[in-house]
């Protein structure tokens, strides 16, 4: 199985600082033909970098709104960092290609 990252530019700039959405597309293996949505690439508020958020589901506890991450590391949190870097690299390639 292989996986590729597809970048979808945020055309209307809403919300502000959101640069693009990203999706993981699976090729071959048991997940062939499926994609995982809900990733987003954001410009950091201080303008000094970018961040990736993972798909999440909101829920409320005692009136407080929280998010439940749908993609999480099993043991080693560096797995999440590798995925963030993969999405950021795909976004950088997307920018270099002229956002086509």
Buried (B, 14 or more C-beta within 10 A) or exposed (E): EEBEBBBBBBEEEEEEBBBBBBBBBBEEEEBEEEEBEBBBBBBEEEEEEBBBBBBEEEEEEEEEEEEEEEBEEEEEEEEBEEBBEBBBEBBEEBEEEEEE
